[in-house]
Amino acid sequence: MPTIDIEQTRNQARALLDSRIESVTNLVKARQRITDLREQLTDAEREDKRAYVRATKDGWSPEELKKLGLESGAATRRRKPATTRTSGDNSPSSDGGVTAAE
């Protein structure tokens, strides 16, 4: 039976662990970047809202701003879309439940 070199085994194990540590480090960096960008977006939306309010206080009407392509942005973009029904919720269909096979 060949002899096992403990230092060589330790070095191989460290190399394997270093590779795993590097991948999890990259994952943490990516998640932190997402968090940072979300915070920047929140700040930008807050700033946008303040600027919009300031523009309306300075005499611009919402209709005028809309014509300029400057709708009330942050509030509009952050609304959740209306929920839609799925086919499994037992809602009647528009044809009264009649299918082509009937």
Buried (B, 14 or more C-beta within 10 A) or exposed (E): EEEEEEEEEEEEEEEEEEEEEEEEEEEEEEEEEEEEEEEEEEEEBEEBBEEBEEBBEEEBEEEEBEEEEBEBBBEEEEEEEEEEEEEEEEEEEEEEEEEEEE
